[in-house]
Amino acid sequence: MFHLRAVCKEYHGTPVLGPIDLDIGPGTTVLIGPSGCGKSTLLRLLIALIRPNAGEVRFEGQDLWQQHLRSVRRKMGYVIQDGGLFPHLSAAQNVLLLPRHVGWDATRRDRRIQELTELVRLPRHCLDLLPHQLSGGQRQRVALMRALMLDPDVLLLDEPLAALDPMVRRDLQDDLRRIIRAVAKTVVLVTHDIGEAAFFGDAIVLLRAGRIVQCGTWDQFLHAPADPFVEQFISAQRNPFLEAGAAR
């Protein structure tokens, strides 16, 4: 789905990412690493919110920046850490922004919102509430509905669970993995939590200072670390729940 070759990004002359080469295919790819390592920058490059200073990002075999970006972005669902809901719109109005913009009729909109309400397990009455009237978990479910509304090919998730308290986060982790499996899309998920990476990731990409340290499965990270930093990063977060999270 994505092919990155010699991609670099800098801000005001300071390198923040690259050069990196990366292929992202079907399944869930998790981007992980310490704060400031470039994982959210990489996600923004994939959705063309920012442009690389060098290198090439290809989407579906074509240079991303040579395509019609509005059309490309409709093939991508994007969820940020706090959900990014418009505070003056109800949950339903937030979810229906894009289908109204592209001209879906009322019947099609209603059918799709019903499907997604059931998929994310959002209580129906929540659709009439404003974002500040929803819990953190409910806001993220609404944000996920909005991202999935046009049935995109790709789902990009930038630390979608980071702002939630531990109990809500655990419940939403289970639901999010169920949803990801149900929709069967290419998913790229950013997290700083190695247990979460093991829980979700078909492939894990560990970054450090804007470079890829290792890319592979959780088993490869555990049993064939490519660099001492990989072992240090895993050990720093190891806890009794990590193995349980990887095994679920």
N, C-alpha and C positions, 0 to 999 in steps of 0.2 A: 504493500500500500504506500509506504514512504521509503525513499532512498535518499540518504544524505551522503554527500561526498565532499570532503575537505571543507566542511562548513565552519565558519568563524563568525563570531559576533563580538563587537566591542562597543563601549559607551565612552564618548569623550576621549578616545585614544587608549582606553584601558581595556584589555582583552577580558571577556567574561566567559567565553565559550570557544572551544576548538583549538586546533582543527580536529573535527571528528568525522568518522565514517560510521554509518549506522543504517541497517535495514530493519524495517518494522513491518511485520506481516500479520496474518490472522491470529486471533487470541489476544491475551492481555499482556502487554509489555509494561513493566513498572520501572519508572525512573526514580532512583534513590541516591542519596548522598547528603553530606552535611550542608548546613545553611550556606548559601552563596556559591554552591558548586556549579550552578548553571542549569539545573533541572527544569525550573519554571521557564527560563529563557528558551530552552529547547522546545518546550511545549508551545510557546508563543510563536516560535519559528514554524512549527508544523501547521498552525492554523493561519499563518501569514499575518499575524498582528504586528510582527516586526520582520525586517528584511536582513538577511545575513550580509556581513561586510565582504565575505568571500565564500566561495564554494557554491554548491547547488543543492537545493531541496526539490526532490521530484515526488509528485503525488500521482498515483495511478499511471506511472510511466512518463509523465510530462513535467517539465519545469513548472513548479508551483507558480512562479511569478510571471510566466508566459500565458497563464490561463485566466479566465474571467473569475476574479476573486470572489465576487458575490455568489456566483454559481457554485464555486468550490466550497465556500463556507457553508452552504446549505447541505452539503454532504457530510458535514462535521457537526457533532454536538459537543458543546463546551460547558463545563461546570467548574466554577472557581470555588475557593475555600469557603466563603460565606454565602454562596449561592448566587449572589449578584441580582437578587430580585428587585424590581422597581417598587419602592416603598409605598407609592400612592396608588398602586394597582392591586387588585385582589389576586389570589393565587391563580384563579382561572384566567383572569385577564393577562397575567404574566405568561402563562402557558400558551395562550392563544395568539400572542403577538405575531409570531412568524406565519402561522397558517392564514391569518387574516391578511397579512402583508402580501402573501403570494396568491391570494384569491380563492382559498378553499371555501366551499359553500358550508352553510350551517350544519347540514346533515353530516358531512364528512368530518367537520370539526368536533361535533358532539360524539360521534362514534370513536374517534381517535382519543379524545380526552377520557372517555369511559374505559377504553382499553388500558390506557396508561395509569389511570387511578387504581385499577385492579392490579396492574403489574407492580407498582411501587407500594401498594398497600397503604394508600392515603385515604383516611376517612373522608367520605364524600362532602361532609359539611365544611371541611377545611378549604374547599375551593372558593367559598364565599368570603374567606377571611383575608385581611391584609397581612403582609409579612410579619409585622411586629406582634400580631395576635397568634402566630404559629410558634411552636417549639423549634429548637435548632434542627432536630431530626426531621420535622415536617417541612421546614424550609428547604432542606437539602433534597427531600423527595420531590418537592415542587420544582426545584431547579433541575433535577434529573428528568422529570416529565417534560419540561421545556426543551431540554437538550435533545430528547428523543422524539419530539413531536413530529418532525418531518421525516422520521425514519431514516436517519443519516447512516452512511456507510461506516463512519468512524466516530468514536466517543472519546473525548479528551477530558480528563479529570485532574484538576490541579489541587491536590490535597483536600479532597471533598469532605473528609471526616475529621480534619485536624482541629476544628473549633468546637467539637462536641465533647460533652463530658463522657467519662469512660463507659458507663452503662449504656447510654444511648449509642455511643460509637460501636460498641460490640454488637448490638442488635442490628445497626445499620450495615455493619460489615457483612453479616450473614445475608441480609436482604440484598445488598449491592452485588455480592457474588452470585446470588440466585438470579438477579436481574441481568447481569452480564452474560450468564450462561443462556438465559432465555432469549435474549435478543441476538446472540451469536454475531457480534460485530468485532471489528478491529478496535481494541481499547488501549489507550495509553494513559497510565495513571501515575501521577507524581505523589510521592510520600517521603517522609523522613524516617519512617518507622520500618525497621527491617522485618519485624514480625508481620506487618501488614503486607510488605513486599512478598514474603514467603506465602502468605495466605492467598493473595490474588494472582501472583505472577506466573504466567507460562514462561516468560523470559524476564530477567532482571538486568537492568543496566545501572551499574554503580559509577557515579561521577565524582571527581575530585578536582577542584580548581579548574573547572571547565573542560576537563578531559575524561574520556571513558577509561576507567581502571579495569573493569571486567564486565562482560556481557555473557549471560548464560542462564541455566536453570538454578533453582535453589540448591539442588543436590550438588551441582558443580561448585557453587559458592562455598558450600560446607566442606566438600571433600577434595576440591582442586582449586583453592584460591590462587588467583593469578599474581597476587602482590601481597606483601605483608600488611598493607593498608586494609585489604579485604578482611583479613583475620581480625585486625584491630577494630574495624567498624562493626563487625558482627559481635565481637566480645564485649564491646562497650554497651551494646543494647541487649545482651543476652539476659533473659529472665525466665522464670518458671513457665510463663505463658507462651514463650516463643516457639518451643517445640510443639506445644499443643496447637498453636495457630498454624504452623506449617503442616501439621498432620490432618487438619480438618478438610 
